[in-house]
Amino acid sequence: MKLFEPNNLSRRTPEFTPFAQVSAFVGANVSANNFKIETPSGKYFLKSREQSAVEKMRAEAELTFALGELGQKVPRIIRSPDEELVSSIAGKCWVLYEFQEGDYFSGNGGELLAAAEVFGELTSAAQSLFSDAGVEDAVPGRLIELLDRSSIEVDHRTKILESLSEVEKHRELLNGRVLPMHLDYHPLNLLMIDERVACVVDLEHLKPYSVVSGLGFAAFKLIRQAMVDEEFRERELKERTAVATWLRGWRKSFPGDEYTSGELGIGAKARILTLIQIILGDERLGYDLQKQITSLYEVEVVF
């Protein structure tokens, strides 16, 4: 198994398939129901989902709007003529945003530090928008049961079980502190301009969660992507500065935090195992299983 190979999160620039003045997003891990619209007056991003998802869309739109009002780097929503954030038309629900220019996170230059700072800022701002009632356990509880029903090969099954055993020993650490965490803070959800974060998207995944798990998983997703670049990877394996850079950015918003690289590694493993549990419980998500299994091996290198 080769680690740190490019995957579906390794694209550099948003891509569209044009037709008339509307372009549909293309590429793996990108919804075909997202559109770029260009008019003489400006560029816009139109997001659509089935009508059954309207409440989820409304919750995301309301959160995005509230974070924008708090000065966060999030998409700006354009309200409908009747002042609604979400519109229901032709059996679908729709949200219109101003189009944000930028390339995806790559890890070049100061991007990792900038991403860490914005992650902390976003968490800090979101505290006023959530209660921590009903937060899920950061340690997956049904993984062994689902693993027994799966056809995962023996070596990978052993790795999953070893990782689960390690995570279970740190349950107190994982569930000891909760803050709003963006649990999908991956390269395609960060639009970058000149090594700074221009916009954070997909805020439906921001919710109260284990801090050490959310912080560790976000660090892993971005450092892992930076390590796709051979030059970065070789430098990082010698110098080991990426995790310290991530924590330095986070501490701008939470200066009292003293998490270690090892603790973030445990947190990242816990979240990866939770995702494996979710995938094994829903056959529609099977396309992502190998990536998450590979992540269990990569996380040992990153941290």
C-alpha angles and dihedrals in degrees: 000000000000115000128216095023116156111271138176090296094053100088118120106204135030110256130203139190105225127219119164106319093329125084126191120218112249135195140064117310091020123109116242086214093071117094140187113217122195123195133163088262098051151301124288140185116222120196120193134182137170115284089249088070095054096111091049090048091049092050091051092046093049092049092047091050092048092050090048089054087054091056099256124151096254133128116284112236121218110214122227120252088267090052096253123144092211127039127199114212133154095357094308138090120234139195122190121208136179106260113253118211119216147102126259122267112276103166094245120150113329096349096109094053091045091050091050092050092051091046089057093045091050093050092047094049093046094057091086092054101056143051117211094229115136098010113175123245110263090217112077111239104192101042098106091049092051093041090057089058095048133088096226110148118259099252093052092044089055091050091051093049093047090050092048091051090051092048093048090057088060099047092124092054092046097049098034100094133027131195134154105282129185098230095190099050093146133144097270091052093058120074111199133197121183093344094307130105110255097177142357115212140187095050092171085092095059110104142129108292145144107304097213091048097045093043093046095046094049090049091050095049093052099038090046090054092048089052091060083080106082095214093051091045094052091047093047094050088056102039105027097207104134099086091045089051091051092050092047090057093047092050091061085077098027105032095170095060116110104178116161129224089249092054092051089050090056089049092050091050091051092054093045090051090049089053091049088052091051092049094049089051094053119045090199088071096052092109089074098049099092092049091054093046090051088050090063089062094042094050089063089060098043095052 
